[in-house]
Amino acid sequence: MLPDPETPVCSAKGCRAAAVHVLAWNNPKVHTPERRKTWLACEEHREHLSQFLGVRGFLKEVVPLEEWEARGV
């Protein structure tokens, strides 16, 4: 079953689960320090995606999707 088109989905390759976390990241070689790119993650893929970004020094923060949306970012 496909998720509702209005429901944000996980950014992990092939995953169609609903996202519950936002991984905010920045590639310092490409982006200004204040710029934040985002990946979405389901519970299952949060750690894997965080590690992928973390080992590259890109990960800035991981926050619940509801909190990110409340920030109005």
Secondary structure, DSSP 8 states (H G I E B T S, - for coil): ----TTS-B--STT--SB--EEEEE--TTTS-TT--EEEEE-TTTHHHHHHHHHHTT-EEEEEEHHHHHHHT-
